[in-house]
């Protein structure tokens, strides 16, 4: 069993993907061109924002947003403590300070109440200029954007939505990657919408920021690539990846998003029926009005469970599992000795020792899910 079965997905989409990629190779157009332009247009229409700027990867997408806002030394940005390193890394890379905030125990997303407390504390200390909040749509589920937006407006902070795992998720009728002043996503292969390498995108309704981001992404170009009006980076989505994404995006909209939700629902149904919660297993939650794109199906093992042993025994049964994430952001060695390491995030501290992600993709069968559930319930 594959953790996320990209091999099966390719076999299903092989004819269309091969045709698109071969056409790009035959045309010898590997950077930019119609496939990239058409993909950006399709993505911006799907998300419901004015501008989509594709780039080389999801980390660059976040960095481009920070650059457009001029975030740098003396600034502070609030970041969830339970997320991938890139969300905090890009803040520090720009010379600013990430302030890590605890997450909600049930959704794994940024806790609005703790965010406001952290903002008030940092404001009273007066050490940094408070600039922005990064809200991550973790495991496919959008963060509580209404509450977070209200807090950002109250304290005059910019909102950067990190939708690397959340593309396709929704709150009501509003789609992930449309909630931030700037929003970003990643097309890393294992993401809900992934390419066959690295890729990313930035979304915004702001014309000025969009122009800046397009410039920064191509060496700070002005009227042409040889007119460099600012210092930027080299961050472009290549044409072959745009061709792959064109085919995969069509499948994503037509059936993959719906099918992965069915697989997640089957996990919840079978785990509940098997009494897993009575054994102390905590299942993922999707609150009313929210819709997840299910980048991961992540449970919390019972307190005191031997996670390493459970993983090992499931692997012996041919069932792969993953741990996202083994360490809180504020405990990462890169932040040792900095103000970022001073965070108090008791929920993150605990769930990092308990979380376990189960095999999930739109192509998993009910039999696959039953095999995973039977093994897990037996082992906990």
Secondary structure, 3 states (H helix, E strand, C coil): CCCCCHHHHHHHHHHHHHHHHHHHHHHCCCECCHHHHHHHHHHHHHHCCCEEEEECCHHHHHHHHHHHCCCCCCEEEEEECCCCCHHHHHHHHCCCEEEEECECCCCCCECHHHHHHHHHHHHHHCCCEEEEEEEECHHHCCCCHHHHHHHHHHCCCEEEEECCCCCCCEECCEECCCCCCEEEEECCCCCCCCCCCCCEEEEECCHHHHHHHHHHHECCECCCCCCECCCCCECCCEHHHHHHHHHHHHHHHHHHHHHHHHHHHHHHHHHHHCCCHHHCCECCCCCCCEECCCCCEEEECCCCCCHHHHHHHHHHCCCCEECCCCCCHHHCHHHCCCHHHHCCCHHHHHHCCCEEEECCCCCCCHHHHHHHHHHHHHHC
